[in-house]
Amino acid sequence: MEKEKWRKVRTIAFNAMIGSHLDPKKLPKSEEAFMPIENKNKRRVDPAIMEELKREREEALKKINKDKQEE
């Protein structure tokens, strides 16, 4: 039910955009490209990579704080 409402809104918004003064070469070619309702390509980051990024961020913050204290 909720998705059907969003599809109606998307259709109205897409048609309103087509009829306006916007450059037709820069407009999306389909309603799905204009406003995707379902995100089919959800990308998940590997947990190991997330842990490595957190560790690197913590090390960088420690270094920044250490440099600030030395000044």
Secondary structure, 3 states (H helix, E strand, C coil): CHHHHHHHHHHHHHHHHHCCCCCHHHCCCCHHHHCCCCCCCCCCCCHHHHHHHHHHHHHHHHHHHHHHHHC
